[in-house]
Amino acid sequence: MDEPSGNVTVTPWETVGRLVAWLDAHDPTSPEVSRLLRLYKIAEEAGEVAEAVQGVMGTNPRKGHSHSWGDVEDEVCDVIVSAMVALASITPDAGAVFARRLGAVAGRVLDG
């Protein structure tokens, strides 16, 4: 799905490219460290998904029912954005790499 930006349609990968550029411009570390930290960010965000699911289910007795399914949706989106940023940080062809991989994964189950 494309996102509107005035009269121009901006693709998600274009937005991710802008996020990567912004992060690069404000990053005090080396490019190698930056890429590594962006990959670690995926795991951090996945942990927040798990925390939100526990909050929905009420399985943490200290916190009870602390989250909604909307919170889980937001956290899953954060994982996706973090993964897209990480991918775009390690390859200039992130969209093509993702499309190729998605096709391979889908092909294993949908074409068989």
Backbone as CSV, one residue per row, in Angstrom:
resi,resn,N_x,N_y,N_z,CA_x,CA_y,CA_z,C_x,C_y,C_z
1,MET,0.851,-1.169,0.000,0.000,0.000,0.000,0.897,1.232,0.000
2,ASP,0.577,2.178,-0.815,1.316,3.423,-0.875,0.724,4.415,0.102
3,GLU,1.527,5.329,0.557,1.029,6.342,1.474,0.960,7.678,0.749
4,PRO,-0.115,8.435,0.957,-0.219,9.727,0.283,0.704,10.756,0.908
5,SER,1.260,11.600,0.085,2.105,12.690,0.558,1.794,13.888,-0.320
6,GLY,0.792,14.663,0.061,0.341,15.757,-0.796,-0.309,15.171,-2.033
7,ASN,0.136,15.575,-3.195,-0.390,15.033,-4.448,0.474,13.911,-4.996
8,VAL,1.530,13.566,-4.294,2.478,12.559,-4.756,2.298,11.291,-3.930
9,THR,2.322,10.148,-4.582,2.244,8.879,-3.870,3.655,8.441,-3.519
10,VAL,3.867,8.165,-2.256,5.166,7.735,-1.759,5.047,6.270,-1.363
11,THR,5.942,5.434,-1.888,5.891,4.013,-1.553,6.499,3.776,-0.173
12,PRO,6.151,2.666,0.454,6.776,2.345,1.743,8.305,2.302,1.657
13,TRP,8.857,1.755,0.591,10.313,1.688,0.479,10.929,3.071,0.343
14,GLU,10.235,4.009,-0.294,10.730,5.388,-0.348,10.739,6.006,1.053
15,THR,9.700,5.762,1.800,9.648,6.260,3.172,10.761,5.639,4.003
16,VAL,10.979,4.348,3.851,12.065,3.676,4.570,13.406,4.292,4.179
17,GLY,13.594,4.582,2.911,14.830,5.230,2.476,15.040,6.571,3.159
18,ARG,13.973,7.319,3.318,14.058,8.605,4.019,14.388,8.389,5.500
19,LEU,13.806,7.361,6.108,14.123,7.054,7.509,15.591,6.666,7.662
20,VAL,16.093,5.844,6.747,17.500,5.436,6.794,18.402,6.657,6.648
21,ALA,18.075,7.531,5.710,18.879,8.745,5.521,18.869,9.605,6.779
22,TRP,17.708,9.740,7.398,17.607,10.525,8.635,18.439,9.880,9.738
23,LEU,18.310,8.562,9.895,19.096,7.860,10.908,20.593,8.022,10.648
24,ASP,20.996,7.865,9.386,22.411,8.003,9.039,22.930,9.393,9.394
25,ALA,22.115,10.406,9.144,22.532,11.789,9.396,22.663,12.097,10.887
26,HIS,21.988,11.322,11.721,21.990,11.589,13.160,22.700,10.495,13.960
27,ASP,23.462,9.653,13.287,24.103,8.510,13.935,25.556,8.828,14.254
28,PRO,25.928,8.801,15.540,27.312,9.115,15.906,28.273,7.934,15.745
29,THR,27.743,6.753,15.398,28.590,5.568,15.295,29.083,5.378,13.863
30,SER,29.894,4.379,13.684,30.380,4.031,12.347,29.262,3.337,11.565
31,PRO,29.374,3.320,10.231,28.347,2.615,9.433,28.211,1.142,9.825
32,GLU,29.320,0.484,10.164,29.261,-0.933,10.531,28.483,-1.128,11.832
33,VAL,28.761,-0.288,12.820,28.055,-0.372,14.097,26.591,-0.022,13.905
34,SER,26.324,0.985,13.092,24.953,1.405,12.830,24.133,0.264,12.238
35,ARG,24.696,-0.425,11.249,23.969,-1.555,10.629,23.706,-2.648,11.662
36,LEU,24.700,-2.939,12.469,24.546,-3.975,13.490,23.438,-3.610,14.474
37,LEU,23.435,-2.373,14.935,22.411,-1.937,15.892,21.019,-1.964,15.281
38,ARG,20.928,-1.653,13.993,19.615,-1.700,13.326,19.119,-3.133,13.198
39,LEU,20.026,-4.076,13.047,19.620,-5.485,13.040,19.165,-5.915,14.429
40,TYR,19.880,-5.483,15.471,19.472,-5.793,16.845,18.111,-5.194,17.178
41,LYS,17.794,-4.065,16.568,16.525,-3.378,16.833,15.335,-4.286,16.512
42,ILE,15.497,-5.154,15.521,14.418,-6.085,15.163,14.078,-6.967,16.366
43,ALA,15.094,-7.486,17.029,14.868,-8.345,18.196,14.222,-7.564,19.327
44,GLU,14.661,-6.332,19.526,14.068,-5.496,20.569,12.572,-5.310,20.319
45,GLU,12.238,-4.988,19.078,10.826,-4.770,18.746,10.020,-6.064,18.859
46,ALA,10.608,-7.190,18.486,9.909,-8.479,18.625,9.607,-8.760,20.093
47,GLY,10.515,-8.377,20.979,10.258,-8.520,22.413,9.072,-7.690,22.857
48,GLU,8.906,-6.519,22.248,7.757,-5.678,22.590,6.449,-6.286,22.091
49,VAL,6.507,-7.050,20.985,5.316,-7.787,20.543,4.942,-8.815,21.606
50,ALA,5.940,-9.555,22.069,5.683,-10.579,23.089,5.104,-9.959,24.354
51,GLU,5.649,-8.823,24.756,5.138,-8.138,25.946,3.685,-7.705,25.743
52,ALA,3.372,-7.195,24.562,1.998,-6.762,24.287,1.035,-7.948,24.277
53,VAL,1.473,-9.073,23.705,0.618,-10.268,23.708,0.372,-10.733,25.139
54,GLN,1.397,-10.708,25.967,1.206,-11.064,27.375,0.215,-10.106,28.029
55,GLY,0.287,-8.838,27.661,-0.645,-7.851,28.204,-2.069,-8.097,27.772
56,VAL,-2.253,-8.537,26.530,-3.600,-8.876,26.048,-4.141,-10.090,26.793
57,MET,-3.275,-11.082,26.965,-3.703,-12.331,27.594,-3.762,-12.228,29.118
58,GLY,-3.153,-11.195,29.673,-3.151,-11.043,31.123,-2.280,-12.050,31.833
59,THR,-1.208,-12.520,31.165,-0.387,-13.585,31.737,0.717,-13.092,32.653
60,ASN,0.908,-11.792,32.754,1.873,-11.254,33.710,1.074,-10.789,34.925
61,PRO,1.158,-11.545,36.023,0.320,-11.214,37.184,0.605,-9.819,37.752
62,ARG,1.792,-9.317,37.524,2.139,-7.991,38.022,1.456,-6.891,37.206
63,LYS,1.208,-7.149,35.920,0.644,-6.111,35.046,-0.803,-6.368,34.650
64,GLY,-1.250,-7.616,34.717,-2.626,-7.932,34.326,-2.879,-7.674,32.854
65,HIS,-4.097,-7.288,32.536,-4.491,-7.003,31.147,-4.079,-5.563,30.825
66,SER,-2.851,-5.419,30.352,-2.266,-4.090,30.176,-2.222,-3.610,28.723
67,HIS,-2.592,-4.476,27.777,-2.505,-4.119,26.359,-3.774,-4.562,25.628
68,SER,-3.946,-3.998,24.447,-5.050,-4.389,23.565,-4.471,-5.029,22.302
69,TRP,-5.339,-5.621,21.489,-4.873,-6.162,20.215,-4.374,-5.042,19.308
70,GLY,-4.912,-3.853,19.470,-4.394,-2.707,18.728,-2.939,-2.421,19.085
71,ASP,-2.591,-2.591,20.371,-1.196,-2.441,20.788,-0.316,-3.499,20.121
72,VAL,-0.832,-4.723,20.035,-0.078,-5.795,19.379,0.138,-5.443,17.906
73,GLU,-0.911,-4.960,17.256,-0.787,-4.560,15.843,0.302,-3.503,15.678
74,ASP,0.293,-2.504,16.545,1.306,-1.442,16.474,2.709,-2.014,16.650
75,GLU,2.864,-2.922,17.591,4.185,-3.499,17.845,4.647,-4.363,16.672
76,VAL,3.724,-5.115,16.066,4.090,-5.906,14.881,4.533,-4.973,13.753
77,CYS,3.827,-3.869,13.587,4.232,-2.886,12.572,5.618,-2.333,12.873
78,ASP,5.917,-2.110,14.144,7.251,-1.628,14.513,8.328,-2.648,14.138
79,VAL,8.025,-3.942,14.287,8.960,-4.991,13.866,9.187,-4.895,12.358
80,ILE,8.104,-4.751,11.613,8.210,-4.688,10.154,9.021,-3.468,9.726
81,VAL,8.730,-2.310,10.301,9.472,-1.092,9.963,10.947,-1.266,10.321
82,SER,11.224,-1.795,11.493,12.612,-2.002,11.905,13.335,-2.950,10.953
83,ALA,12.653,-3.998,10.528,13.257,-4.949,9.589,13.498,-4.297,8.230
84,MET,12.550,-3.493,7.781,12.732,-2.796,6.508,13.903,-1.824,6.580
85,VAL,14.011,-1.091,7.681,15.123,-0.158,7.869,16.442,-0.934,7.910
86,ALA,16.477,-2.036,8.622,17.697,-2.838,8.702,18.090,-3.354,7.324
87,LEU,17.127,-3.863,6.570,17.418,-4.378,5.233,17.934,-3.257,4.325
88,ALA,17.276,-2.105,4.377,17.694,-0.974,3.558,19.053,-0.431,3.999
89,SER,19.461,-0.722,5.213,20.760,-0.284,5.720,21.892,-1.202,5.267
90,ILE,21.544,-2.416,4.852,22.601,-3.346,4.430,22.632,-3.589,2.927
91,THR,21.606,-3.121,2.208,21.618,-3.258,0.747,20.873,-2.085,0.115
92,PRO,21.414,-1.531,-0.958,20.707,-0.445,-1.637,19.499,-0.940,-2.438
93,ASP,19.397,-2.258,-2.617,18.294,-2.848,-3.383,17.319,-3.573,-2.471
94,ALA,17.002,-2.967,-1.323,16.177,-3.628,-0.309,14.829,-4.087,-0.864
95,GLY,14.173,-3.248,-1.640,12.869,-3.621,-2.187,12.956,-4.848,-3.070
96,ALA,13.971,-4.892,-3.920,14.143,-6.040,-4.815,14.541,-7.290,-4.039
97,VAL,15.405,-7.132,-3.045,15.813,-8.269,-2.214,14.604,-8.837,-1.486
98,PHE,13.792,-7.943,-0.923,12.594,-8.400,-0.210,11.620,-9.084,-1.161
99,ALA,11.379,-8.488,-2.321,10.445,-9.078,-3.292,10.914,-10.462,-3.727
100,ARG,12.216,-10.596,-3.965,12.754,-11.894,-4.369,12.553,-12.926,-3.262
101,ARG,12.854,-12.527,-2.031,12.718,-13.468,-0.911,11.265,-13.821,-0.651
102,LEU,10.383,-12.818,-0.702,8.954,-13.080,-0.524,8.457,-14.059,-1.583
103,GLY,8.899,-13.865,-2.822,8.518,-14.791,-3.892,8.998,-16.202,-3.635
104,ALA,10.218,-16.318,-3.120,10.763,-17.648,-2.839,9.987,-18.324,-1.709
105,VAL,9.705,-17.579,-0.662,8.953,-18.142,0.471,7.539,-18.528,0.029
106,ALA,6.866,-17.639,-0.671,5.505,-17.925,-1.143,5.496,-19.083,-2.135
107,GLY,6.516,-19.113,-2.972,6.589,-20.181,-3.970,6.686,-21.567,-3.366
108,ARG,7.297,-21.662,-2.205,7.423,-22.978,-1.545,6.070,-23.529,-1.137
109,VAL,5.142,-22.666,-0.800,3.844,-23.167,-0.326,2.696,-22.886,-1.285
110,LEU,2.741,-21.787,-2.000,1.618,-21.426,-2.849,1.678,-22.059,-4.235
111,ASP,2.867,-22.313,-4.736,2.992,-22.862,-6.082,3.084,-24.375,-6.084
112,GLY,3.165,-24.963,-4.890,3.354,-26.413,-4.810,2.084,-27.100,-4.544
